[in-house]
Amino acid sequence: MSSRHSLSCRHFRRSVPIADKRFYAITNANGPELIEEQTLPRYSQKTYYPVRIRQQLIGRYNIIAKLGFGAYSTVWLAREERTNKYASVKVFIQDNAAASPVLNEIKTLQNLKNCPREHSGSSIARLPDDLFQLDGPTGQHHSEITRQNVLTQAANDVQFAAMEREEALDPSVPVMDNGYPVYRSRGQPRNILDLTGVAYLTDFGSAQLASSTHQDWWMPDTYRAPEVLMGVPWGFQVDVWLIGIMALELLEGRNFFDTIDKAHKQYVLPVAIAQYISVLGPPPLWMIQESESPSVPTFFDNEGRWISEAPIPKFSLENWVTALPAGEDEDKFIKFMRRILVWDSMQRGTSSELFLDEWQILSPCYLI
């Protein structure tokens, strides 16, 4: 029986590279570390749609080259038959579970597609030009097409034309994994510093509408806000936490929290809470008492003391930050991060407060 895979398509929108703003990150001397697609956690080749180069999708989009991949999708450079313009095609894995990041991203993209184009956020989010489904061997695959680039706006089509020529001169030969083709990605920058242009919000697998208070389990494992971790109500304040963790990781080029049991490829809640305690100190007693999680209260005694077998690591924000020279600027940055890294979201700095923080105003612009 045939299955359907969802797709999204976007055409590339051109723009002039943004001036005087650039993302800085620490990378090794050889550039970003290469990652094999098949080594990703939760990878199962049967859930991926077997896209092939030179294949035509829905009678319109000719696949030219593979741009990249993730835990829930692959992304391809394509050319639209009718307009002869480049587009990116994001093909999601087959996943119809109720809590599926795939279905959540499709729902979010549909909401974004209906958002007024004059909205200020529309210029920095990946808006779908087309959403459709593909028949695959294992189930329905959602797909998305956009005329925008996937991560940044391209100044022109030169880099895409170069990829197309490269593929014609040196065709990609897929590695066959149980009958499924796995292609190498083309056009990846050797260094993140080579990227210019406006950065897009592109990954909506964990996106939530902020119209109400939530209490469900949410956010990527290494970025999870404390209120979500502890099973108490949460709202838009989680975004400030997320930005703080991302700022740290852009600065240092490594994960701030390491909460995954790599041997079993799973998230370990007591290990995560222990790491948070090492940085933030013990959580407020009310978060333990009001937690909707059946597990969280078992890690503490009645006074809020940690009694889990998972040890609290010897780990601190001050020792973790190494990319800044010791001195006044590092002290200001640590103070800035301390306004973000708190248990209680009501004590966390707001975006407007943090925008006016002393480190933001007076210090060199390390991140943006």
Secondary structure, DSSP 8 states (H G I E B T S, - for coil): ----EEEEEEE--B----SS--------TT-S----GGGSTT--GGGS----TT-EETTTEEEEEEEEE-SSEEEEEEEETTT--EEEEEEE-----TT-HHHHHHHHHHHHHTS-TTSGGGGSB---SEEEEEE-SSSEEEEEEESS-SSB-BSSSHHHHHHHHHHHHS----EEETTEEE----S--SSGGG--S-B-B---TT----SS-B-S--S-GGG--HHHHTT--B-TTHHHHHHHHHHHHHHHSS-S---EETTTTEE-HHHHHHHHHHHH-S--HHHHHT---SSGGGGB-TTS-B-SSS---S--HHHH--SS-TTHHHHHHHHHHHTTS-S-GGGS--HHHHHT-HHHHHS--S--
